[in-house]
Amino acid sequence: MTAKDLEMSGGMVDVILSDMAPKTTGIRATDAQRSYVLNQQVLLLAEELLRPQGMLLVKAFQGASLGELRNAFRNSFAKVKLCKPKSSRAESVEIFLLGMGKKQNN
């Protein structure tokens, strides 16, 4: 989506999909923390750009900070789900976090 497209939509969107991942180090704890920081930024962007009742899907890495990210999603969305596609390797730490029904900003 370009800036012009965003302007034409009234500056708001219904869905944000983020398949971003940080540069990985091979150290699971470090990679999970980097994923958390990246997804916190996406969540902040969603707070500004998502319409009420909008949806956000992000790729995250399983680790100690996943619970914090899930709680942040719960503060912003009516329903939150963790999803691991069937096509994903069992040993992969990638998981998707889906926030549905963006809550109204107070």
Buried (B, 14 or more C-beta within 10 A) or exposed (E): EEEEEEEEEEEEBEEBEBEEBBEBEEEBEBBBBBBBEBBBEBBEEBEEBBBEEBBBBBBBBBBEBBEEBBEBBEEBBEEBEEEEEEEEEEEEBBBBBBBBEBBEEE
